[in-house]
Amino acid sequence: MSSERNKWIEAVGKLITLTQERKLPWRSYSSEGYLSLSGRVDVVYQADYNGKTLRLYESKSRSEGMFPGHGEWETEAVLELVDSNGLSVWTFPHTDATEHLVAAVKYQVAGVGEFLEELLTV
């Protein structure tokens, strides 16, 4: 099982590297009309790699608190392969690497690297 888990961590690590090197461009979409069975989704990211479409998002749900509706928000990154109709055909097992991928994708989509480069060369 450990070797299987390592394979998924390595695969997501490769996606992080490709994202950081700008070899895997991601696009952001409004989550309007997007339903996650596990919680609320604000933004959905998609990228194409070797004929496959990847979808990445953060599913936010509220933990049970002492009073209904007063629990803490918990966030989990979800990485999926989707078909040409946008339907999920595979969900990657969750690892901490998936959380790091979300950070790399947000950085890329927001254009933070370009902004810093432009700002610091003025």
Rosetta blueprint (number, residue, H / E / L):
1 M L
2 S H
3 S H
4 E H
5 R H
6 N H
7 K H
8 W H
9 I H
10 E H
11 A H
12 V H
13 G H
14 K H
15 L H
16 I H
17 T H
18 L H
19 T H
20 Q H
21 E L
22 R L
23 K L
24 L L
25 P L
26 W L
27 R E
28 S E
29 Y E
30 S E
31 S L
32 E L
33 G L
34 Y L
35 L L
36 S E
37 L L
38 S L
39 G E
40 R E
41 V E
42 D E
43 V E
44 V E
45 Y E
46 Q E
47 A E
48 D E
49 Y E
50 N L
51 G L
52 K E
53 T E
54 L E
55 R E
56 L E
57 Y E
58 E E
59 S E
60 K E
61 S E
62 R E
63 S L
64 E L
65 G L
66 M L
67 F L
68 P L
69 G L
70 H L
71 G L
72 E L
73 W E
74 E E
75 T E
76 E E
77 A E
78 V E
79 L E
80 E E
81 L E
82 V E
83 D L
84 S L
85 N L
86 G L
87 L L
88 S E
89 V E
90 W E
91 T E
92 F L
93 P L
94 H L
95 T L
96 D H
97 A H
98 T H
99 E H
100 H H
101 L H
102 V H
103 A H
104 A H
105 V H
106 K H
107 Y H
108 Q H
109 V H
110 A H
111 G L
112 V H
113 G H
114 E H
115 F H
116 L H
117 E H
118 E H
119 L H
120 L H
121 T L
122 V L
